[in-house]
Amino acid sequence: MDTGSTAWMLASTALVCLMVPGLALFYGGMVAAKSVLNMIMMTFGSVALVGCIWVVYGFSASFGDSIGGAGILGDVTEYFGMSGVMTDDPKAVIPLSVFAAFQALFAALTAALICGAISDRIKFGAWMAFTGIWVTLVYLPVAHWVFAFDGKGVTGGWIVNKLGAIDFAGGTAVHINSGAAALAVILVLGKRIGWKKEGGAERPHNLPLVMLGAGLLWFGWFGFNGGSALTSSNTASVVVLNTFTATCSAMLGWLLVEKLRDGHSTSLGAASGAIAGLVAITPSCGAVSPLGALALGAIGGAVCALAVGLKYKFGYDDSLDVVGIHLVGGITGTLLVGILGTADAPNGVDGLLYGGGLSLLGKQAVGAFAVLAYSFCMTWVIAKALDKTMGLRVRPEIEQEGVDVHLHAESAYDLTHPQTLEPTPAPAAAG
């Protein structure tokens, strides 16, 4: 057992856990003041529910031996209730328990990403029901496809093993998966009241909160990507360097598009550009050089900045640009592996630009669009079934007055509470 790698994985797990409040603040600052608590609650609520599911059967379904060797779903009984996870295997590099905890946060954050697309208008109970069903039917199989490697006497998922596509830390399983799901739920749920092509129904209520959330996400993402190396090694070091590099160039790419298109660069654009870069580098951080990461980040930031405007063109109300950043950014980063990948990087495969031909690009495309199609179709069915049974959307008056007060009986900012102190008496007149 490598104690250095174990320590790195424990630290990476803690870093990824910090992404939970980071995401909550990032999303919370972008919504109206009357719904910020609901956004934070949807984020934390989904993490709590997925964590429980993960212990009971989620880890086993994702990382158990593939049922029938088909590469579709892991054996749910193998680690049911985390049986066998606490056993100390002297041949393992890191304990299975820390790997299970690390991957639990991947599952939880993937589900939480979706809620940013549907702010202000979904019932909290319906959201929790959706999260549990979606993780079970969509995330767990996809995680098995992408993250479960073949081992001695163990069969893993079809994308990583049979297809041979590269996804270092979850461009397909996390970002394309959540982005496609977000689009499907949006189409079932419908637009917010007052949503117009000129802009969203509500403006961000707290941009410093958005910037703080983006900073916490950036910090935690070093654990998200670097921890996916599973060792304290050169691979983890290269991944951390590439993650930082791509984020910097993506922020500049987004701001340049804003300046050319709108005449100004915004703090919201800077935060969104950073997240777009983090999304794009997630699948490719072990496949490209630092210069490749620089180019990939700039492309990802610019493409995502342009993609967020598609909602006005096609008429889908993606509240916080989950589709424009996570779906488009995930596809961009996944496909660019097939172009910018270099054998000098830890993954050791050349893309088109380095003489590797079209083979890798083709594998990347098949993996990306297979996840997109499965996630979108399954999510649409889940959302439609819930809408027909328990109903997804709050009543119009609740949406207009604010979901915080109606769904949670709380308000983020108590600005109307009556003054309890005695008023200061007016000064006596001079003389």
C-alpha positions as CSV (number, residue, x, y, z in Angstrom):
1,M,0.0,0.0,0.0
2,D,1.4,3.4,-1.1
3,T,1.0,5.7,1.9
4,G,1.9,8.8,-0.3
5,S,-0.8,8.0,-2.8
6,T,-3.3,7.2,-0.1
7,A,-2.6,10.6,1.5
8,W,-3.0,12.3,-1.9
9,M,-6.4,10.6,-2.5
10,L,-7.6,11.6,1.0
11,A,-6.6,15.2,0.3
12,S,-8.2,15.0,-3.2
13,T,-11.5,13.7,-1.7
14,A,-11.5,16.7,0.7
15,L,-10.8,19.1,-2.2
16,V,-13.7,17.6,-4.2
17,C,-16.0,17.9,-1.2
18,L,-15.3,21.6,-1.1
19,M,-16.8,21.8,-4.6
20,V,-20.2,21.2,-3.1
21,P,-20.4,24.6,-1.4
22,G,-18.5,26.1,-4.3
23,L,-21.2,24.9,-6.7
24,A,-24.0,26.0,-4.3
25,L,-22.6,29.6,-4.1
26,F,-21.8,29.7,-7.8
27,Y,-25.4,28.8,-8.7
28,G,-26.9,30.7,-5.8
29,G,-25.3,34.0,-6.7
30,M,-26.7,33.7,-10.3
31,V,-30.3,33.4,-9.3
32,A,-32.7,36.0,-7.9
33,A,-32.5,36.8,-4.1
34,K,-35.9,35.1,-3.7
35,S,-34.7,31.7,-4.8
36,V,-31.0,31.5,-3.7
37,L,-31.8,29.2,-0.7
38,N,-33.7,26.8,-2.9
39,M,-30.7,26.6,-5.3
40,I,-28.4,25.9,-2.4
41,M,-30.8,23.4,-0.9
42,M,-31.1,21.5,-4.3
43,T,-27.4,21.3,-4.4
44,F,-26.9,20.0,-0.9
45,G,-30.0,17.9,-1.0
46,S,-28.9,16.0,-4.1
47,V,-25.4,15.4,-2.6
48,A,-26.9,14.0,0.6
49,L,-29.3,11.6,-1.3
50,V,-26.7,10.4,-3.7
51,G,-24.3,9.8,-0.9
52,C,-26.7,7.4,0.7
53,I,-27.5,5.6,-2.6
54,W,-23.8,5.2,-3.2
55,V,-23.2,3.3,0.0
56,V,-26.2,1.0,-0.5
57,Y,-25.8,0.0,-4.2
58,G,-24.3,2.8,-6.2
59,F,-20.6,2.0,-5.8
60,S,-21.3,-1.7,-6.6
61,A,-23.3,-0.8,-9.7
62,S,-20.6,1.5,-11.0
63,F,-17.4,-0.5,-10.1
64,G,-18.6,-4.1,-9.6
65,D,-17.7,-6.8,-12.1
66,S,-19.7,-6.1,-15.2
67,I,-22.9,-8.2,-15.4
68,G,-22.5,-10.9,-18.1
69,G,-19.2,-9.3,-19.2
70,A,-21.3,-6.9,-21.3
71,G,-19.7,-3.7,-20.0
72,I,-23.1,-2.1,-19.3
73,L,-23.6,-2.3,-15.5
74,G,-21.6,-3.5,-12.5
75,D,-22.8,-6.3,-10.2
76,V,-25.0,-4.6,-7.7
77,T,-24.5,-7.4,-5.1
78,E,-20.7,-7.4,-5.2
79,Y,-20.2,-4.4,-2.9
80,F,-23.8,-4.0,-1.7
81,G,-23.8,-1.9,1.4
82,M,-20.1,-1.4,0.9
83,S,-19.4,-5.1,1.8
84,G,-15.7,-5.8,1.2
85,V,-14.7,-2.2,0.9
86,M,-13.2,-2.0,4.4
87,T,-10.9,-5.0,3.8
88,D,-7.2,-4.1,3.7
89,D,-5.7,-5.5,0.4
90,P,-1.9,-5.5,0.7
91,K,-1.6,-5.7,-3.1
92,A,-3.6,-2.5,-3.7
93,V,-1.9,0.9,-4.2
94,I,-4.6,2.8,-2.3
95,P,-7.5,1.5,0.0
96,L,-10.7,0.7,-1.8
97,S,-12.5,2.8,0.8
98,V,-10.9,6.1,-0.2
99,F,-11.6,5.4,-3.9
100,A,-15.2,4.7,-3.0
101,A,-15.5,8.0,-1.1
102,F,-13.7,9.9,-3.9
103,Q,-16.1,8.5,-6.6
104,A,-19.2,9.1,-4.4
105,L,-18.5,12.9,-4.7
106,F,-18.3,12.5,-8.5
107,A,-21.8,11.0,-8.6
108,A,-23.2,13.6,-6.2
109,L,-21.8,16.6,-8.0
110,T,-22.9,15.2,-11.4
111,A,-26.5,15.1,-10.2
112,A,-26.2,18.5,-8.5
113,L,-25.0,20.2,-11.8
114,I,-28.4,19.6,-13.3
115,C,-30.3,21.8,-10.9
116,G,-28.8,25.0,-12.3
117,A,-30.7,24.6,-15.5
118,I,-34.1,24.5,-13.8
119,S,-34.0,27.1,-11.1
120,D,-37.0,29.0,-9.8
121,R,-39.7,26.6,-11.0
122,I,-39.3,23.0,-9.8
123,K,-40.8,21.5,-6.6
124,F,-38.1,20.5,-4.1
125,G,-39.7,17.1,-3.4
126,A,-39.9,16.4,-7.2
127,W,-36.2,17.4,-7.5
128,M,-35.2,14.9,-4.8
129,A,-37.3,12.2,-6.4
130,F,-35.8,13.0,-9.8
131,T,-32.2,12.9,-8.4
132,G,-32.6,9.4,-6.8
133,I,-34.1,7.9,-10.0
134,W,-31.7,9.7,-12.3
135,V,-28.6,8.6,-10.5
136,T,-29.8,5.0,-10.4
137,L,-30.9,4.7,-14.0
138,V,-28.5,7.1,-15.8
139,Y,-25.4,8.0,-13.8
140,L,-24.5,4.5,-12.4
141,P,-24.5,2.8,-15.8
142,V,-22.6,5.6,-17.5
143,A,-20.0,5.7,-14.7
144,H,-19.5,2.0,-15.3
145,W,-19.0,2.5,-19.0
146,V,-16.4,5.3,-18.5
147,F,-14.7,4.7,-15.2
148,A,-14.6,0.9,-14.6
149,F,-11.4,-0.5,-16.0
150,D,-10.9,-4.2,-16.7
151,G,-8.8,-6.0,-14.0
152,K,-7.6,-9.4,-13.2
153,G,-10.7,-11.6,-13.6
154,V,-12.9,-8.4,-13.6
155,T,-14.7,-6.9,-16.6
156,G,-15.3,-3.1,-16.7
157,G,-17.2,-0.7,-18.9
158,W,-17.4,-0.8,-22.7
159,I,-16.4,2.8,-23.4
160,V,-13.1,2.7,-21.5
161,N,-12.1,-0.9,-22.3
162,K,-13.8,-2.1,-25.6
163,L,-14.0,1.3,-27.4
164,G,-10.8,2.7,-25.9
165,A,-12.0,6.3,-25.6
166,I,-10.0,8.6,-23.3
167,D,-11.9,10.4,-20.5
168,F,-9.4,11.1,-17.7
169,A,-11.8,12.6,-15.1
170,G,-15.3,12.7,-16.4
171,G,-16.0,14.8,-19.5
172,T,-18.5,12.2,-20.7
173,A,-19.7,10.6,-17.4
174,V,-20.0,14.0,-15.5
175,H,-20.3,16.9,-17.9
176,I,-21.9,15.6,-21.1
177,N,-24.1,13.4,-18.9
178,S,-25.4,16.2,-16.7
179,G,-25.6,18.7,-19.6
180,A,-27.7,16.3,-21.8
181,A,-29.9,15.5,-18.7
182,A,-30.4,19.2,-18.0
183,L,-31.6,19.8,-21.6
184,A,-34.1,17.0,-21.3
185,V,-35.6,18.2,-18.0
186,I,-35.8,21.8,-19.4
187,L,-37.9,20.6,-22.3
188,V,-40.3,18.8,-20.0
189,L,-40.5,21.5,-17.3
190,G,-40.9,24.5,-19.6
191,K,-39.7,28.1,-19.4
192,R,-39.8,30.4,-16.4
193,I,-42.6,33.0,-16.3
194,G,-41.4,36.1,-18.0
195,W,-38.5,34.5,-19.7
196,K,-37.6,36.4,-22.9
197,K,-35.2,36.1,-25.7
198,E,-33.6,39.3,-24.6
199,G,-32.5,37.8,-21.3
200,G,-33.5,35.5,-18.5
201,A,-36.4,36.0,-16.1
202,E,-34.1,37.2,-13.4
203,R,-30.7,38.9,-13.2
204,P,-27.9,37.5,-10.9
205,H,-28.5,38.9,-7.5
206,N,-25.0,38.6,-6.1
207,L,-22.0,38.5,-8.4
208,P,-19.3,38.4,-5.7
209,L,-21.0,35.2,-4.5
210,V,-20.7,33.8,-8.1
211,M,-17.0,34.7,-8.2
212,L,-16.4,33.1,-4.7
213,G,-18.2,30.0,-5.8
214,A,-16.1,29.8,-9.1
215,G,-12.9,30.2,-7.0
216,L,-13.9,27.3,-4.7
217,L,-14.7,25.2,-7.7
218,W,-11.4,25.9,-9.3
219,F,-9.6,25.0,-6.1
220,G,-11.5,21.8,-5.7
221,W,-11.1,20.9,-9.3
222,F,-7.4,20.2,-8.7
223,G,-8.6,17.3,-6.5
224,F,-11.2,16.3,-9.1
225,N,-8.8,16.0,-11.9
226,G,-5.5,15.4,-10.1
227,G,-7.1,12.8,-7.8
228,S,-8.3,10.8,-10.9
229,A,-4.7,9.8,-11.4
230,L,-5.2,7.7,-8.2
231,T,-1.5,8.0,-7.3
232,S,0.8,10.7,-6.0
233,S,2.9,10.8,-9.2
234,N,4.1,12.6,-12.3
235,T,0.7,11.9,-13.9
236,A,-1.1,13.8,-11.1
237,S,1.4,16.7,-11.4
238,V,0.9,17.0,-15.2
239,V,-2.9,16.9,-14.7
240,V,-2.8,19.7,-12.1
241,L,-0.6,21.9,-14.4
242,N,-2.9,21.3,-17.4
243,T,-6.0,22.0,-15.3
244,F,-4.6,25.4,-14.1
245,T,-3.4,26.3,-17.6
246,A,-6.6,25.6,-19.4
247,T,-8.7,27.4,-16.9
248,C,-6.6,30.6,-17.3
249,S,-6.9,30.6,-21.1
250,A,-10.6,29.7,-21.1
251,M,-11.3,32.7,-18.9
252,L,-9.5,35.0,-21.4
253,G,-11.3,33.3,-24.4
254,W,-14.7,33.9,-22.9
255,L,-13.9,37.5,-22.0
256,L,-12.6,38.1,-25.6
257,V,-15.9,36.8,-27.1
258,E,-17.8,39.0,-24.7
259,K,-15.8,42.1,-25.6
260,L,-16.1,41.5,-29.3
261,R,-19.8,40.6,-29.1
262,D,-21.2,42.9,-26.4
263,G,-18.5,45.6,-26.1
264,H,-17.6,44.8,-22.5
265,S,-16.1,42.0,-20.4
266,T,-18.1,41.0,-17.2
267,S,-17.3,39.3,-13.9
268,L,-20.0,36.8,-14.7
269,G,-18.2,36.0,-17.9
270,A,-14.9,35.6,-16.1
271,A,-16.5,33.1,-13.7
272,S,-18.3,31.3,-16.4
273,G,-15.2,31.1,-18.6
274,A,-13.2,29.6,-15.7
275,I,-15.8,26.9,-15.3
276,A,-15.9,26.3,-19.0
277,G,-12.2,25.7,-19.0
278,L,-12.4,23.3,-16.1
279,V,-15.1,21.4,-17.9
280,A,-13.2,21.2,-21.2
281,I,-9.9,20.1,-19.6
282,T,-11.5,17.4,-17.4
283,P,-11.5,14.6,-20.0
284,S,-8.3,15.7,-21.6
285,C,-6.0,16.7,-18.7
286,G,-3.9,13.6,-19.0
287,A,-3.8,13.5,-22.8
288,V,-2.5,17.0,-23.8
289,S,0.7,19.0,-23.2
290,P,0.6,22.3,-21.3
291,L,0.6,24.2,-24.6
292,G,-2.2,21.9,-25.8
293,A,-4.1,22.7,-22.6
294,L,-3.6,26.4,-23.3
295,A,-5.1,26.0,-26.8
296,L,-7.9,23.7,-25.5
297,G,-8.9,26.1,-22.8
298,A,-9.1,29.1,-25.1
299,I,-11.2,27.1,-27.6
300,G,-13.4,25.8,-24.8
301,G,-14.0,29.2,-23.3
302,A,-14.8,30.8,-26.6
303,V,-17.1,28.0,-27.8
304,C,-19.0,27.9,-24.6
305,A,-19.4,31.7,-24.6
306,L,-21.0,31.5,-28.0
307,A,-23.0,28.4,-27.1
308,V,-24.9,30.0,-24.2
309,G,-26.7,32.2,-26.7
310,L,-28.3,29.2,-28.4
311,K,-31.0,29.1,-25.8
312,Y,-32.4,32.3,-27.1
313,K,-32.2,31.1,-30.6
314,F,-33.9,27.7,-30.0
315,G,-36.1,28.8,-27.1
316,Y,-35.1,26.5,-24.2
317,D,-34.8,28.2,-20.8
318,D,-31.5,27.0,-19.4
319,S,-31.4,29.2,-16.3
320,L,-27.7,29.1,-15.4
321,D,-26.2,27.8,-18.7
322,V,-25.7,24.2,-17.8
323,V,-26.2,23.1,-21.4
324,G,-24.0,25.8,-22.8
325,I,-21.1,25.2,-20.4
326,H,-21.3,21.5,-19.3
327,L,-22.7,19.8,-22.4
328,V,-20.9,21.9,-25.0
329,G,-17.7,22.2,-22.9
330,G,-17.7,18.5,-22.2
331,I,-18.1,17.6,-25.9
332,T,-15.4,20.2,-26.9
333,G,-12.9,18.8,-24.4
334,T,-13.7,15.2,-25.3
335,L,-13.3,15.6,-29.0
336,L,-10.2,17.8,-28.8
337,V,-8.4,14.8,-27.2
338,G,-8.6,13.3,-30.6
339,I,-6.9,16.3,-32.1
340,L,-4.5,17.7,-29.5
341,G,-3.6,14.5,-27.7
342,T,0.1,13.7,-27.6
343,A,2.0,10.5,-26.7
344,D,4.3,12.6,-24.4
345,A,1.3,13.2,-22.0
346,P,0.4,10.6,-19.4
347,N,-2.3,8.9,-21.5
348,G,0.3,8.3,-24.1
349,V,-1.8,8.5,-27.3
350,D,-1.2,10.8,-30.3
351,G,-4.2,12.7,-31.8
352,L,-4.6,14.0,-35.3
353,L,-2.3,17.0,-34.8
354,Y,0.5,14.8,-33.7
355,G,0.2,12.2,-36.5
356,G,-2.2,9.8,-34.8
357,G,-4.8,9.9,-37.6
358,L,-8.5,9.9,-37.1
359,S,-8.8,6.8,-35.0
360,L,-8.7,8.4,-31.6
361,L,-11.0,11.2,-32.7
362,G,-13.6,8.7,-33.9
363,K,-13.4,6.8,-30.6
364,Q,-13.9,10.1,-28.7
365,A,-16.9,11.0,-30.8
366,V,-18.6,7.6,-30.3
367,G,-18.1,7.8,-26.5
368,A,-19.3,11.4,-26.3
369,F,-22.5,11.0,-28.3
370,A,-23.4,7.6,-26.9
371,V,-23.5,9.1,-23.4
372,L,-25.4,12.2,-24.8
373,A,-28.0,10.1,-26.4
374,Y,-28.5,7.7,-23.5
375,S,-28.6,10.5,-20.9
376,F,-31.0,12.7,-22.9
377,C,-33.5,9.9,-23.7
378,M,-33.6,8.3,-20.3
379,T,-33.8,11.6,-18.5
380,W,-36.7,12.8,-20.7
381,V,-38.6,9.6,-19.8
382,I,-37.9,10.0,-16.1
383,A,-38.9,13.7,-16.1
384,K,-42.0,13.0,-18.1
385,A,-43.1,10.2,-15.8
386,L,-42.6,12.3,-12.7
387,D,-44.4,15.2,-14.2
388,K,-47.4,13.0,-15.0
389,T,-47.5,11.4,-11.5
390,M,-46.3,13.9,-8.8
391,G,-45.9,17.0,-10.9
392,L,-42.6,18.8,-11.4
393,R,-43.5,22.4,-11.5
394,V,-44.5,24.8,-8.7
395,R,-47.7,26.8,-9.0
396,P,-47.3,30.1,-11.0
397,E,-47.9,32.3,-7.9
398,I,-45.1,30.5,-6.0
399,E,-42.7,31.0,-8.9
400,Q,-43.5,34.7,-9.0
401,E,-43.4,35.3,-5.3
402,G,-40.3,33.2,-4.7
403,V,-39.6,29.6,-4.0
404,D,-37.5,30.2,-0.9
405,V,-40.4,31.4,1.3
406,H,-43.0,28.9,-0.1
407,L,-40.9,25.8,-0.3
408,H,-38.5,26.3,2.6
409,A,-40.2,28.9,4.8
410,E,-37.0,31.0,4.8
411,S,-35.5,34.0,3.2
412,A,-31.8,34.5,2.5
413,Y,-31.7,38.2,3.3
414,D,-34.0,39.6,6.1
415,L,-34.3,43.1,4.7
416,T,-37.9,43.8,5.8
417,H,-37.8,42.8,9.5
418,P,-39.2,45.6,11.7
419,Q,-36.7,47.7,13.6
420,T,-36.7,46.6,17.3
421,L,-34.5,49.3,18.7
422,E,-35.9,52.6,19.9
423,P,-35.3,55.4,17.4
424,T,-32.6,57.9,18.2
425,P,-34.3,61.2,19.4
426,A,-33.8,64.2,17.2
427,P,-31.2,66.7,18.6
428,A,-32.5,69.7,20.4
429,A,-32.8,72.9,18.5
430,A,-29.8,75.2,18.8
431,G,-30.3,77.8,21.6
